């Protein structure tokens, strides 16, 4: 799949992959189906509706890296 995305969409893709743990290809495909390719909440909803696992979102990263959690 070859897709050209702008800087905002690149940040959204990074969030979906690095923070939420979705596969790159799935995240890109969901971004093309969203009415706003930078709306993380909408894209996560699309991915969940498609059967992708909810890996905990941003709180999971905090719990793994924060010594106070």
N, C-alpha and C positions, 0 to 999 in steps of 0.2 A: 504494500500500500504506500503510495507516494502522496503526501499531503503537505501543503505549504500553510503555515500558521503564523500569526503575528505574535508580538511579544506577550500580550495579555493572554492569548490562548496557550502559549508555551508555559506560562506560569500556572494556568489552570491545569494543563496536562501534567506538569510536575507535581502539583498538589494531589491529583487523582492517583498518580503512580507511587510517589514517595510517601505520602501521608496516609492515603487510604488503601494502598496496596493493590490497586486494580492493574491488570495487564495493559501495556501500552496500546496494543491494537484495539482492545475493547474500549478503552477510554477514548481513543480517537474516533471510533465509530459512534459512540454515544454522543460525543461532542458535535458530530455532524447532524445528529437527530434532534438536538436541543434547540429551542428557539433562541437561546443566547449561549454561544459556545464558551462563555466565560463564567456561567452560572454553575458553580460547583454543586450546590444543593440539588438543582434540577438534574444535572448529569449523574450524580450519585443515585438519585431516584430512578433514572432510566436504567443504570447498571444493575441496581437491586431488582427492578422489575424483570430484567433479562436473566435473573438467576445467579448473578455474581454474589459472592459471599461478602457480608459486612464484616470487615476486619477491625472494626473499632474506631475508625476515624482518627482525628487529631489527638484525642485523649490518650490513645494507645502509645503514641510516640512520646508524649510527656511522661507517662508512667514508666517507660523503659529508660528514659534519659534523666529524669529529675531525681536527685538523691533524696528529696523531701517527700516524694510520693510513696 
